[in-house]
Amino acid sequence: MLEELLQFKIQKVWILVDLPYEKRAIGTKWVYRNRKDERGIVVRNKARLVAQGHTQEEGIDY
């Protein structure tokens, strides 16, 4: 997870901004997956940060 966050910073994937007044931030969640080789041995653990857009409410958040 720390490796992925470091890559976000290095590649300038996002920038930190102030949250506008009376607005809610979209939640996030880390999703993990094991990458395996052809013999089924775990080669790498992958992590992905996903946005929880399903928590938004029409008319309020957008």
C-alpha beads as a LAMMPS data file, in Angstrom:
LAMMPS data file: protein, C-alpha beads

62 atoms
61 bonds

1 atom types
1 bond types

-500.0 500.0 xlo xhi
-500.0 500.0 ylo yhi
-500.0 500.0 zlo zhi

Masses

1 110.0

Atoms # bond

1 1 1 0.000 0.000 0.000
2 1 1 2.808 2.434 0.842
3 1 1 4.499 1.594 -2.454
4 1 1 1.333 2.524 -4.358
5 1 1 0.957 5.809 -2.443
6 1 1 4.575 6.663 -3.220
7 1 1 3.931 5.997 -6.928
8 1 1 0.882 8.311 -6.806
9 1 1 3.146 11.061 -5.473
10 1 1 6.000 10.415 -7.933
11 1 1 3.698 10.290 -10.975
12 1 1 1.645 13.287 -9.756
13 1 1 -1.593 11.284 -10.024
14 1 1 -3.415 13.618 -7.660
15 1 1 -2.959 16.795 -5.659
16 1 1 -4.346 17.578 -2.227
17 1 1 -6.953 20.359 -2.235
18 1 1 -9.203 21.908 0.395
19 1 1 -12.735 20.516 0.607
20 1 1 -15.293 23.178 -0.418
21 1 1 -17.744 24.392 2.229
22 1 1 -20.706 22.046 2.845
23 1 1 -19.345 19.342 0.511
24 1 1 -18.592 15.705 1.323
25 1 1 -15.543 13.827 0.138
26 1 1 -16.013 10.527 -1.688
27 1 1 -14.730 7.628 0.379
28 1 1 -12.016 5.289 -0.810
29 1 1 -11.159 1.656 -0.217
30 1 1 -8.036 -0.429 -0.781
31 1 1 -8.610 -3.634 -2.781
32 1 1 -5.894 -6.293 -2.591
33 1 1 -5.155 -9.129 -5.010
34 1 1 -2.418 -11.757 -5.148
35 1 1 -0.648 -12.144 -8.495
36 1 1 0.381 -15.750 -9.108
37 1 1 2.665 -17.389 -11.649
38 1 1 1.731 -20.373 -13.811
39 1 1 2.443 -22.773 -10.915
40 1 1 0.117 -20.917 -8.537
41 1 1 2.889 -19.410 -6.428
42 1 1 2.244 -15.860 -5.227
43 1 1 4.600 -13.545 -7.118
44 1 1 3.313 -10.155 -6.022
45 1 1 0.594 -8.649 -3.901
46 1 1 -1.207 -5.912 -5.825
47 1 1 -3.134 -3.095 -4.219
48 1 1 -5.642 -0.785 -5.870
49 1 1 -7.270 2.328 -4.412
50 1 1 -10.882 2.679 -5.571
51 1 1 -13.430 5.464 -5.055
52 1 1 -16.733 4.603 -3.387
53 1 1 -18.907 6.588 -5.784
54 1 1 -21.978 4.537 -4.880
55 1 1 -22.243 6.544 -1.641
56 1 1 -23.131 9.745 -3.513
57 1 1 -26.696 11.037 -3.483
58 1 1 -28.252 12.641 -6.565
59 1 1 -29.147 16.283 -5.965
60 1 1 -26.808 16.524 -2.998
61 1 1 -23.371 15.439 -4.174
62 1 1 -23.769 16.049 -7.918

Bonds

1 1 1 2
2 1 2 3
3 1 3 4
4 1 4 5
5 1 5 6
6 1 6 7
7 1 7 8
8 1 8 9
9 1 9 10
10 1 10 11
11 1 11 12
12 1 12 13
13 1 13 14
14 1 14 15
15 1 15 16
16 1 16 17
17 1 17 18
18 1 18 19
19 1 19 20
20 1 20 21
21 1 21 22
22 1 22 23
23 1 23 24
24 1 24 25
25 1 25 26
26 1 26 27
27 1 27 28
28 1 28 29
29 1 29 30
30 1 30 31
31 1 31 32
32 1 32 33
33 1 33 34
34 1 34 35
35 1 35 36
36 1 36 37
37 1 37 38
38 1 38 39
39 1 39 40
40 1 40 41
41 1 41 42
42 1 42 43
43 1 43 44
44 1 44 45
45 1 45 46
46 1 46 47
47 1 47 48
48 1 48 49
49 1 49 50
50 1 50 51
51 1 51 52
52 1 52 53
53 1 53 54
54 1 54 55
55 1 55 56
56 1 56 57
57 1 57 58
58 1 58 59
59 1 59 60
60 1 60 61
61 1 61 62
